[in-house]
Amino acid sequence: MQLRLKEHWKLVALGLALIVAIAFIVVSALSDSSEAASPKQKSGGPIVEQGVVDVDLSVPPQQAWELDVRTLTDNSGDVLLSMPSGLDRYYGYGNTYQVGDVLVAATAYPLPKTDESSSGQGVGDVSLVGVNPDDGSPL
């Protein structure tokens, strides 16, 4: 069976594409293995060994202070919200953010739960409060 000229070029193009694909896979595999042998950071410097703890863990660390929401607001029943994305709902937990030398907390009063399908509870007006990181008092 004789191949026509058009069919011959199709086979040549398919063969070249296959060779390029195999070469790409081989080069990728070789570059991945060479990076694993000598890891570098994006900046070009060597990676510092991580996961080394040089603190004596035989004694558990002591808590510096506890943030009490009742000291941050005059409204009884207010809760600490999860920041920055959860300011419209209360999920049962909250957090603070450090901005310079001040911690920032968000408090609000939880509204009665109306939607049982939602995991969070709606809240009323939100207040942002600055917190002194040395003693936990509001600023």
Disulfide bonds with the S-S distance in Angstrom:
none
